Amino acid sequence: MREPAVPRELVERFGADPFGRLLGVRVEEVRPGYARVSLELRPDHRNFHGVVHGGLLFSLADCAFAAASNSHNQRAVAISATIHFLRAPAPGRLEAECVEEHRSRSLGSYRVGVRDGDGRLVATMQALVHRGEEPVVATTP
């Protein structure tokens, strides 16, 4: 059975996330159990070594994770997230893609890949959520 589309109000809420907006995150695509987000790297995204800050990579991955895990319109909150930084990204655009690997009534497991504008994998994240009963946004029948 195919799951209904993600409510428009929910996708808009993901795009309006204050911290994501501060970083310049754009929501590119959201489907049930899936999300893809991106950002354009800016000079203030760099650390004192002059490379992209690991916190930015984590935050971009987390934005994709939040959208994918809440895409079923069932409140999901992170329990854990582990990231691996593989290489410094090339200048330009970053994209994070999150895929749901498992979902039960109360838990969800997700895998995120962060790629640079050259398509190189620069970070991976494994993350787990606790799923609640309440919807994220009210839907009309």
C-alpha positions in Angstrom: 0.0 0.0 0.0 1.4 3.4 -1.0 1.7 6.0 1.7 0.0 9.4 1.1 2.1 12.3 0.0 3.7 14.5 2.6 1.3 17.3 3.5 2.3 20.7 2.0 2.1 22.4 5.4 4.6 19.9 6.7 7.1 20.6 3.9 6.7 24.3 4.4 7.4 23.9 8.1 10.6 22.1 7.3 11.6 25.0 5.0 10.8 27.5 7.7 13.1 26.0 10.4 14.8 29.0 12.0 18.2 27.3 12.4 18.2 25.8 8.9 17.3 29.2 7.5 20.2 30.8 9.4 22.6 28.4 7.7 21.0 28.8 4.3 19.5 25.3 4.1 16.9 24.7 1.3 14.5 21.8 1.3 14.8 20.3 -2.2 12.5 17.2 -1.9 10.5 15.4 0.8 8.7 12.1 0.3 7.6 9.6 3.0 10.8 8.4 4.6 13.0 10.5 2.4 14.4 14.0 2.3 17.0 16.0 0.3 18.3 19.4 1.4 21.1 21.6 0.2 23.0 24.8 0.9 25.5 27.0 -0.8 28.7 27.3 1.1 29.6 30.8 2.5 32.8 32.1 4.0 31.2 32.1 7.5 30.7 28.3 7.2 34.5 27.8 7.6 36.4 27.1 10.7 39.7 28.5 11.8 41.6 26.1 9.6 39.8 27.6 6.6 37.8 24.4 5.8 34.0 23.8 6.2 33.1 23.5 9.9 32.1 20.0 10.9 29.2 21.5 12.8 27.8 22.8 9.5 28.0 19.3 7.9 26.3 17.8 10.9 23.6 20.4 10.9 22.9 19.9 7.2 22.7 16.2 7.7 20.4 16.8 10.7 18.1 19.0 8.7 17.6 16.1 6.1 17.2 13.6 9.0 14.6 15.8 10.7 12.6 16.2 7.4 12.7 12.5 6.5 11.9 11.2 10.0 9.0 13.6 10.4 7.7 13.1 6.8 5.1 10.6 7.9 3.5 13.5 9.9 4.1 11.6 13.1 6.3 13.5 15.6 9.8 12.1 15.6 12.6 13.3 17.9 16.3 12.3 17.7 17.6 9.7 20.1 21.1 9.5 18.6 23.1 10.5 15.6 26.6 9.4 14.6 28.5 11.3 11.9 31.7 10.4 10.0 33.6 13.1 8.3 35.2 11.6 5.2 36.9 14.6 3.4 36.7 18.3 3.2 34.1 19.4 0.6 34.8 21.3 -2.5 33.7 24.9 -2.5 30.1 25.6 -3.7 27.0 23.5 -3.0 26.4 20.8 -0.4 23.6 18.3 -0.6 22.3 15.9 2.1 20.1 13.0 1.3 18.4 11.0 4.0 16.8 7.6 3.6 14.6 5.7 6.1 16.1 2.3 6.7 13.6 1.0 9.3 10.4 2.3 10.9 8.3 0.7 13.6 5.6 2.2 15.8 8.1 3.8 18.2 11.5 3.9 16.5 13.0 4.9 13.1 16.5 4.4 11.7 17.9 6.7 9.1 21.0 7.0 6.9 22.3 10.3 5.6 24.9 11.0 2.9 26.4 14.5 2.4 27.9 15.3 -1.0 29.7 18.3 -2.3 29.2 20.0 -5.7 31.6 17.5 -7.3 29.3 14.7 -6.2 31.9 13.4 -3.7 30.7 11.9 -0.5 32.0 14.1 2.3 30.1 12.8 5.4 27.8 10.0 6.4 25.4 9.9 9.4 23.4 7.1 11.0 20.6 8.3 13.2 17.7 7.0 15.3 14.4 8.6 16.3 11.7 8.0 18.9 8.3 8.2 17.2 5.3 9.7 19.0 1.6 9.3 18.4 0.8 13.0 17.7 0.9 14.6 14.2 3.4 17.3 13.4 0.7 19.3 11.6 -3.1 19.0 11.6 -4.4 17.6 8.4 -7.9 17.9 6.9 -9.8 14.8 5.8 
